[in-house]
Amino acid sequence: MGIVIRGGKILEGSSQKEIKKDIFIQEGIIKSIAENIALPKNVQVIEAENLIVIPGLVDMHCHLRDPGDPEEETIASGTMSAAKGGFTSIACMANTTPPIDSPAAVRYVVSKAKQEGIVNVFPIAAATLGLKGTHLVEMERMIEEGAVAFSDDGNPISDPRILRLLLEYARPFGVKIISHPEVLAMSKNGQMNEGVLSTMLGLEGISSQAEELMVERDILLAAKFGAIHITHVSTAQSVIMIREAKSKGIPVTCDTCPHYFSLSEKNVDGFNTFAKVNPPLRTEEDVKEIIKGLKDGTIDAIATDHAPHREEKKKVEFGLAAKGMVGFETALPLALTFLSKEIPLAKIIKMMTINPAKILGIPKGELKEGAAADLAIIDPNAKHKIDIKQFASKSKNSPFDGMEVQGEIVYTIVEGKVVVKEGRLVPLK
Amino acid sequence: MNKVKGLKTKDLLGLRYLSAEDINLILDTTQSMKEVMTRPVRKVPALLGKNIVTLFYEPSTRTRTSFDVAAKNLSANTTNIGLAQSSVKKGETLIDTAKNLEVMGYDGVIIRHKMSGAPHLLAENIKGAVINAGDGCNEHPTQGLLDMFTMKEKKGDLAGKKVVIVGDIAHSRVARSNIWGLNKLGAKVVVVGPPTLIPIGITEMGCEVSYNLEKAISDADFINVLRIQLERQEEGLFPSVEEYHKLYGITVDRLKKCKPDVVVMHPGPINRGVEISSEVADGPYNVILEQVTNGVAVRMAVLFLLLSGKKPMLMKKGL
């Protein structure tokens, strides 16, 4: 049975504006996008009056904890959480237990996702064996199994020679190396951003230079040896350096996460472990530059860095607490709430769809005839309060609980299948 | 001892969270407690039947003993739990430990922990009063209070007085509690030490920074000398103890150029010949042992203000 989405405004292809059009979906494919589609027989009609139809969101950075800790997240629960957030394609990082550093491990993630995932899952494989930063993985064989990019995320690739080799080796395959920019000798035992507040709270600080030194190194190596993508950019100076690098034509792309434009280090006060994340929440000046970077295109993509942690890893002393927060179900509302004043909707959506899809080289993130019917229907203005109890993720570690935001995901459709309806997961058959 | 007014807060987590009024209430109460300590029988029944536990995740003799004596002077029952005897080594979380103590009927928990914010976590999770006896590099509020009490004893009102804190400001909870508290009472605070031991943004807390010890102490009313931990040298934060002493050590020669009534304080334990010379530690300028006595009185005041008048922790029926 086909689906016709009727009466909504749509964000089609590379258009800058929403236009009122209908969409006809059949056999998992977008058959046509046109005004006033005549209803074929035997179709399900979704009335999207006053709503916006967008390409399904694409997350280029998340953690699904499989293999590893099924109490924190599984591919089933993680993809349900993603679907509720309007994501139809997600790329998961390799720092699982054990890490995804072999062709067999990539195959495991792909087959597990096929079995239990309700959105498309694209594994990002480890860049080095055991995420140790010393030996390159078998890239070709892992690409064959479905790896879309390579990253030791969670760890930096500290040895610059190894990063150089990775950038060079990856070139024939056209895949990206994704850098987690952190100089460990600088961040050391740091617990939060270094500044007035870390001084007041007596917590070891992580200076912004711990990130920026690595960003600068990555740019220098990319200029000479091959394209790099820098993930979770958090500081003003990182944005400024990447802007300059791009203006010189250096092949560097980057992403940031919703928490780096919606929160600041102030959220840590009171030893709030939910606001403990790596890189740490920075200052309000950093937040301003991150938003500027999103606006002027320096920052290509918004990624969630969805990092589920079980309760007992957060309900401990700040110094012992795990770093990271869940992000699928808050990403779009946060982007709409904190960026809408500065950035048009179409552009925000691009940073969460086609831009990350292009960086990963996956055929996703666009509404066009003939493409897989991956889309979301949103109400960009609906206001609601974030409630962690409603999350589909198995973990509830979010500093956004109770925050008033705008933007609701009404429908999520993956390959023609409705997985979220009226904001709720459709029960599996 | 006829004060009925208590503190507005359930816990004492840090001087950052106290008002000047609260601090003065504690310091005034300390005066009464000090009077109790001079009686032939140093015991009052103010906290009779109350159960207090000291939960120390970090070694300490002075602070722990001081709290223990303070509680006993007020007739409370005390239990001391140290890291070695606790369940931490068995993997129990702080919250679980606290919940267990709570259902045994403890009215107050005095905690020392190597991690900043541990007392806050405890306070959010138990009904009884939590008293911070030092958390990481964050605060050591009773030390700050006893320092201020001692200063007031020596020179009266602290408004306009100059206090110079010398040493490893970055890793000092004593420095932070002093800065918060002294600011609230109107004193002027200057911190001195090698730049590698002075944390970014400290002036925002309400103090000046100086790297010139002699200039900073020349017109000081009080010099609060911090202990230099030798592991900081191993971490490379300063090159040697000898150079540290030469630059920042408090010596009689340096004190001779200060105001004649300058008072030298130290939270202990002291490293003779490092941050303070023996001559100063044993000489007329310092009040280090008086601070220790005042520490008991301050802790009596804090325990009294937080716990008296409150109903004892009742055991739930059926437990």
Interface residues (C-beta under 8 A of the other chain):
Chain A: E194 G195 V196 L197 S198 T199 M200 L201 G202 L203 E204 G205 G270 F271 E312 K315 V316 E317 F318 G319 L320
Chain B: R16 T93 L94 I95 H113 M115 S116 G117 A118 H120 L121 D135 G136 C137 N138 E139 A170 R173 R176 P199 I200 G201 I202 E204 M205
